[in-house]
Amino acid sequence: MGDDPIHLAIDGTYNDCSRSRLRAWLEAMPEKIGMTPISTPFVREHKGSLMGFIFLAESHISVHFYPDHKVYIDLYSCDYFCPVTACKEVTNGLKIQVKSTPDVGKRGLEFLGG
């Protein structure tokens, strides 16, 4: 823990998604994990997929729903946030099932090892 940047990547599946649910979630999520939105959510459909993105003062949140019912969420912040809280907000807010253990990483070459 501490002030290190956090990168949270979540892979999951979903039964249903909608533009309105994704937009509402992107609007609400930053405050729930202590981040500051600096844009409105960008939500688009492309080739049967639904994608959303919001810029944050700290970095970004992106979501990709694919037609095969796979979903990928990426939260990155230059400031610390609680990945456990964020994961709960993702699964509850977007109504997804997490496929595997979410990947929580720190950014920067010093964290790559070697």
PyMOL CGO cylinders between C-alpha atoms (Angstrom):
from pymol import cmd
from pymol.cgo import CYLINDER

trace = [
    CYLINDER, 0.00, 0.00, 0.00, 1.01, 3.60, 0.09, 0.3, 1, 1, 1, 1, 1, 1,
    CYLINDER, 1.01, 3.60, 0.09, 1.19, 6.24, -2.58, 0.3, 1, 1, 1, 1, 1, 1,
    CYLINDER, 1.19, 6.24, -2.58, 2.46, 4.04, -5.42, 0.3, 1, 1, 1, 1, 1, 1,
    CYLINDER, 2.46, 4.04, -5.42, 0.57, 4.15, -8.71, 0.3, 1, 1, 1, 1, 1, 1,
    CYLINDER, 0.57, 4.15, -8.71, -1.89, 1.28, -9.14, 0.3, 1, 1, 1, 1, 1, 1,
    CYLINDER, -1.89, 1.28, -9.14, -2.92, -0.49, -12.35, 0.3, 1, 1, 1, 1, 1, 1,
    CYLINDER, -2.92, -0.49, -12.35, -5.94, -2.77, -11.99, 0.3, 1, 1, 1, 1, 1, 1,
    CYLINDER, -5.94, -2.77, -11.99, -6.89, -5.02, -14.90, 0.3, 1, 1, 1, 1, 1, 1,
    CYLINDER, -6.89, -5.02, -14.90, -10.06, -7.13, -14.67, 0.3, 1, 1, 1, 1, 1, 1,
    CYLINDER, -10.06, -7.13, -14.67, -11.14, -9.80, -17.15, 0.3, 1, 1, 1, 1, 1, 1,
    CYLINDER, -11.14, -9.80, -17.15, -14.68, -11.07, -16.90, 0.3, 1, 1, 1, 1, 1, 1,
    CYLINDER, -14.68, -11.07, -16.90, -17.89, -12.11, -18.55, 0.3, 1, 1, 1, 1, 1, 1,
    CYLINDER, -17.89, -12.11, -18.55, -21.30, -10.48, -18.69, 0.3, 1, 1, 1, 1, 1, 1,
    CYLINDER, -21.30, -10.48, -18.69, -24.88, -11.39, -19.54, 0.3, 1, 1, 1, 1, 1, 1,
    CYLINDER, -24.88, -11.39, -19.54, -26.15, -7.95, -20.49, 0.3, 1, 1, 1, 1, 1, 1,
    CYLINDER, -26.15, -7.95, -20.49, -24.70, -4.51, -21.07, 0.3, 1, 1, 1, 1, 1, 1,
    CYLINDER, -24.70, -4.51, -21.07, -26.08, -1.21, -22.25, 0.3, 1, 1, 1, 1, 1, 1,
    CYLINDER, -26.08, -1.21, -22.25, -24.77, 2.20, -23.19, 0.3, 1, 1, 1, 1, 1, 1,
    CYLINDER, -24.77, 2.20, -23.19, -26.77, 3.83, -20.42, 0.3, 1, 1, 1, 1, 1, 1,
    CYLINDER, -26.77, 3.83, -20.42, -25.47, 1.47, -17.70, 0.3, 1, 1, 1, 1, 1, 1,
    CYLINDER, -25.47, 1.47, -17.70, -21.88, 1.91, -18.85, 0.3, 1, 1, 1, 1, 1, 1,
    CYLINDER, -21.88, 1.91, -18.85, -22.20, 5.71, -19.05, 0.3, 1, 1, 1, 1, 1, 1,
    CYLINDER, -22.20, 5.71, -19.05, -23.77, 5.93, -15.57, 0.3, 1, 1, 1, 1, 1, 1,
    CYLINDER, -23.77, 5.93, -15.57, -21.09, 3.64, -14.11, 0.3, 1, 1, 1, 1, 1, 1,
    CYLINDER, -21.09, 3.64, -14.11, -18.26, 5.67, -15.67, 0.3, 1, 1, 1, 1, 1, 1,
    CYLINDER, -18.26, 5.67, -15.67, -19.80, 8.87, -14.27, 0.3, 1, 1, 1, 1, 1, 1,
    CYLINDER, -19.80, 8.87, -14.27, -20.08, 7.43, -10.74, 0.3, 1, 1, 1, 1, 1, 1,
    CYLINDER, -20.08, 7.43, -10.74, -16.95, 5.27, -10.47, 0.3, 1, 1, 1, 1, 1, 1,
    CYLINDER, -16.95, 5.27, -10.47, -14.23, 7.93, -10.05, 0.3, 1, 1, 1, 1, 1, 1,
    CYLINDER, -14.23, 7.93, -10.05, -15.77, 9.37, -6.88, 0.3, 1, 1, 1, 1, 1, 1,
    CYLINDER, -15.77, 9.37, -6.88, -16.25, 5.89, -5.40, 0.3, 1, 1, 1, 1, 1, 1,
    CYLINDER, -16.25, 5.89, -5.40, -12.51, 5.24, -5.54, 0.3, 1, 1, 1, 1, 1, 1,
    CYLINDER, -12.51, 5.24, -5.54, -11.31, 8.75, -4.75, 0.3, 1, 1, 1, 1, 1, 1,
    CYLINDER, -11.31, 8.75, -4.75, -10.44, 9.90, -8.25, 0.3, 1, 1, 1, 1, 1, 1,
    CYLINDER, -10.44, 9.90, -8.25, -11.24, 13.11, -10.12, 0.3, 1, 1, 1, 1, 1, 1,
    CYLINDER, -11.24, 13.11, -10.12, -12.93, 13.00, -13.55, 0.3, 1, 1, 1, 1, 1, 1,
    CYLINDER, -12.93, 13.00, -13.55, -11.67, 15.62, -16.02, 0.3, 1, 1, 1, 1, 1, 1,
    CYLINDER, -11.67, 15.62, -16.02, -13.95, 14.59, -18.88, 0.3, 1, 1, 1, 1, 1, 1,
    CYLINDER, -13.95, 14.59, -18.88, -17.39, 13.22, -19.44, 0.3, 1, 1, 1, 1, 1, 1,
    CYLINDER, -17.39, 13.22, -19.44, -17.59, 9.51, -20.27, 0.3, 1, 1, 1, 1, 1, 1,
    CYLINDER, -17.59, 9.51, -20.27, -16.95, 8.54, -23.87, 0.3, 1, 1, 1, 1, 1, 1,
    CYLINDER, -16.95, 8.54, -23.87, -19.16, 5.54, -24.81, 0.3, 1, 1, 1, 1, 1, 1,
    CYLINDER, -19.16, 5.54, -24.81, -19.30, 4.09, -28.32, 0.3, 1, 1, 1, 1, 1, 1,
    CYLINDER, -19.30, 4.09, -28.32, -20.29, 0.96, -30.19, 0.3, 1, 1, 1, 1, 1, 1,
    CYLINDER, -20.29, 0.96, -30.19, -17.98, -0.52, -32.80, 0.3, 1, 1, 1, 1, 1, 1,
    CYLINDER, -17.98, -0.52, -32.80, -18.36, -3.80, -34.70, 0.3, 1, 1, 1, 1, 1, 1,
    CYLINDER, -18.36, -3.80, -34.70, -20.79, -5.17, -32.11, 0.3, 1, 1, 1, 1, 1, 1,
    CYLINDER, -20.79, -5.17, -32.11, -18.62, -4.14, -29.15, 0.3, 1, 1, 1, 1, 1, 1,
    CYLINDER, -18.62, -4.14, -29.15, -19.40, -1.50, -26.54, 0.3, 1, 1, 1, 1, 1, 1,
    CYLINDER, -19.40, -1.50, -26.54, -16.53, 0.58, -25.22, 0.3, 1, 1, 1, 1, 1, 1,
    CYLINDER, -16.53, 0.58, -25.22, -16.29, 3.29, -22.60, 0.3, 1, 1, 1, 1, 1, 1,
    CYLINDER, -16.29, 3.29, -22.60, -13.56, 5.56, -21.34, 0.3, 1, 1, 1, 1, 1, 1,
    CYLINDER, -13.56, 5.56, -21.34, -13.18, 8.44, -18.91, 0.3, 1, 1, 1, 1, 1, 1,
    CYLINDER, -13.18, 8.44, -18.91, -10.16, 10.67, -18.38, 0.3, 1, 1, 1, 1, 1, 1,
    CYLINDER, -10.16, 10.67, -18.38, -9.19, 11.26, -14.76, 0.3, 1, 1, 1, 1, 1, 1,
    CYLINDER, -9.19, 11.26, -14.76, -6.86, 13.82, -13.24, 0.3, 1, 1, 1, 1, 1, 1,
    CYLINDER, -6.86, 13.82, -13.24, -4.99, 10.75, -11.99, 0.3, 1, 1, 1, 1, 1, 1,
    CYLINDER, -4.99, 10.75, -11.99, -5.18, 8.82, -15.34, 0.3, 1, 1, 1, 1, 1, 1,
    CYLINDER, -5.18, 8.82, -15.34, -8.10, 6.81, -16.79, 0.3, 1, 1, 1, 1, 1, 1,
    CYLINDER, -8.10, 6.81, -16.79, -10.73, 4.07, -16.64, 0.3, 1, 1, 1, 1, 1, 1,
    CYLINDER, -10.73, 4.07, -16.64, -11.57, 2.02, -19.75, 0.3, 1, 1, 1, 1, 1, 1,
    CYLINDER, -11.57, 2.02, -19.75, -14.10, -0.74, -20.35, 0.3, 1, 1, 1, 1, 1, 1,
    CYLINDER, -14.10, -0.74, -20.35, -14.55, -3.03, -23.38, 0.3, 1, 1, 1, 1, 1, 1,
    CYLINDER, -14.55, -3.03, -23.38, -17.62, -5.28, -23.76, 0.3, 1, 1, 1, 1, 1, 1,
    CYLINDER, -17.62, -5.28, -23.76, -17.31, -7.76, -26.66, 0.3, 1, 1, 1, 1, 1, 1,
    CYLINDER, -17.31, -7.76, -26.66, -20.08, -9.70, -28.45, 0.3, 1, 1, 1, 1, 1, 1,
    CYLINDER, -20.08, -9.70, -28.45, -18.75, -13.03, -27.13, 0.3, 1, 1, 1, 1, 1, 1,
    CYLINDER, -18.75, -13.03, -27.13, -19.72, -11.83, -23.60, 0.3, 1, 1, 1, 1, 1, 1,
    CYLINDER, -19.72, -11.83, -23.60, -16.15, -11.07, -22.54, 0.3, 1, 1, 1, 1, 1, 1,
    CYLINDER, -16.15, -11.07, -22.54, -15.40, -7.81, -20.78, 0.3, 1, 1, 1, 1, 1, 1,
    CYLINDER, -15.40, -7.81, -20.78, -12.09, -6.14, -20.00, 0.3, 1, 1, 1, 1, 1, 1,
    CYLINDER, -12.09, -6.14, -20.00, -11.72, -3.28, -17.52, 0.3, 1, 1, 1, 1, 1, 1,
    CYLINDER, -11.72, -3.28, -17.52, -8.60, -1.21, -16.97, 0.3, 1, 1, 1, 1, 1, 1,
    CYLINDER, -8.60, -1.21, -16.97, -8.20, 1.28, -14.10, 0.3, 1, 1, 1, 1, 1, 1,
    CYLINDER, -8.20, 1.28, -14.10, -4.97, 3.19, -13.73, 0.3, 1, 1, 1, 1, 1, 1,
    CYLINDER, -4.97, 3.19, -13.73, -4.10, 5.93, -11.30, 0.3, 1, 1, 1, 1, 1, 1,
    CYLINDER, -4.10, 5.93, -11.30, -0.90, 7.80, -10.57, 0.3, 1, 1, 1, 1, 1, 1,
    CYLINDER, -0.90, 7.80, -10.57, -2.24, 7.92, -6.99, 0.3, 1, 1, 1, 1, 1, 1,
    CYLINDER, -2.24, 7.92, -6.99, -3.05, 4.98, -4.76, 0.3, 1, 1, 1, 1, 1, 1,
    CYLINDER, -3.05, 4.98, -4.76, -6.60, 3.58, -4.71, 0.3, 1, 1, 1, 1, 1, 1,
    CYLINDER, -6.60, 3.58, -4.71, -7.92, 0.46, -3.00, 0.3, 1, 1, 1, 1, 1, 1,
    CYLINDER, -7.92, 0.46, -3.00, -8.03, -2.32, -5.62, 0.3, 1, 1, 1, 1, 1, 1,
    CYLINDER, -8.03, -2.32, -5.62, -10.41, -4.43, -3.48, 0.3, 1, 1, 1, 1, 1, 1,
    CYLINDER, -10.41, -4.43, -3.48, -12.95, -1.60, -3.30, 0.3, 1, 1, 1, 1, 1, 1,
    CYLINDER, -12.95, -1.60, -3.30, -12.50, -0.88, -7.00, 0.3, 1, 1, 1, 1, 1, 1,
    CYLINDER, -12.50, -0.88, -7.00, -13.03, -4.53, -7.95, 0.3, 1, 1, 1, 1, 1, 1,
    CYLINDER, -13.03, -4.53, -7.95, -16.25, -4.67, -5.91, 0.3, 1, 1, 1, 1, 1, 1,
    CYLINDER, -16.25, -4.67, -5.91, -17.50, -1.47, -7.57, 0.3, 1, 1, 1, 1, 1, 1,
    CYLINDER, -17.50, -1.47, -7.57, -16.69, -2.91, -11.00, 0.3, 1, 1, 1, 1, 1, 1,
    CYLINDER, -16.69, -2.91, -11.00, -18.43, -6.24, -10.46, 0.3, 1, 1, 1, 1, 1, 1,
    CYLINDER, -18.43, -6.24, -10.46, -21.49, -4.79, -8.72, 0.3, 1, 1, 1, 1, 1, 1,
    CYLINDER, -21.49, -4.79, -8.72, -21.88, -1.72, -10.91, 0.3, 1, 1, 1, 1, 1, 1,
    CYLINDER, -21.88, -1.72, -10.91, -21.37, -3.38, -14.27, 0.3, 1, 1, 1, 1, 1, 1,
    CYLINDER, -21.37, -3.38, -14.27, -22.98, -6.69, -13.27, 0.3, 1, 1, 1, 1, 1, 1,
    CYLINDER, -22.98, -6.69, -13.27, -20.03, -8.77, -14.44, 0.3, 1, 1, 1, 1, 1, 1,
    CYLINDER, -20.03, -8.77, -14.44, -18.52, -12.04, -13.32, 0.3, 1, 1, 1, 1, 1, 1,
    CYLINDER, -18.52, -12.04, -13.32, -14.76, -11.90, -12.79, 0.3, 1, 1, 1, 1, 1, 1,
    CYLINDER, -14.76, -11.90, -12.79, -13.09, -14.61, -14.88, 0.3, 1, 1, 1, 1, 1, 1,
    CYLINDER, -13.09, -14.61, -14.88, -9.79, -14.80, -13.04, 0.3, 1, 1, 1, 1, 1, 1,
    CYLINDER, -9.79, -14.80, -13.04, -7.97, -13.08, -10.21, 0.3, 1, 1, 1, 1, 1, 1,
    CYLINDER, -7.97, -13.08, -10.21, -7.76, -9.38, -11.10, 0.3, 1, 1, 1, 1, 1, 1,
    CYLINDER, -7.76, -9.38, -11.10, -4.26, -8.22, -11.98, 0.3, 1, 1, 1, 1, 1, 1,
    CYLINDER, -4.26, -8.22, -11.98, -3.02, -5.51, -9.64, 0.3, 1, 1, 1, 1, 1, 1,
    CYLINDER, -3.02, -5.51, -9.64, 0.27, -4.00, -10.64, 0.3, 1, 1, 1, 1, 1, 1,
    CYLINDER, 0.27, -4.00, -10.64, 2.53, -1.09, -10.02, 0.3, 1, 1, 1, 1, 1, 1,
    CYLINDER, 2.53, -1.09, -10.02, 3.81, 0.99, -12.89, 0.3, 1, 1, 1, 1, 1, 1,
    CYLINDER, 3.81, 0.99, -12.89, 7.39, 1.80, -13.74, 0.3, 1, 1, 1, 1, 1, 1,
    CYLINDER, 7.39, 1.80, -13.74, 10.55, 0.00, -14.73, 0.3, 1, 1, 1, 1, 1, 1,
    CYLINDER, 10.55, 0.00, -14.73, 11.64, -0.42, -11.12, 0.3, 1, 1, 1, 1, 1, 1,
    CYLINDER, 11.64, -0.42, -11.12, 8.71, -2.82, -10.58, 0.3, 1, 1, 1, 1, 1, 1,
    CYLINDER, 8.71, -2.82, -10.58, 9.59, -5.11, -13.54, 0.3, 1, 1, 1, 1, 1, 1,
    CYLINDER, 9.59, -5.11, -13.54, 12.52, -6.76, -11.79, 0.3, 1, 1, 1, 1, 1, 1,
    CYLINDER, 12.52, -6.76, -11.79, 15.49, -8.22, -13.54, 0.3, 1, 1, 1, 1, 1, 1,
]
cmd.load_cgo(trace, "trace")
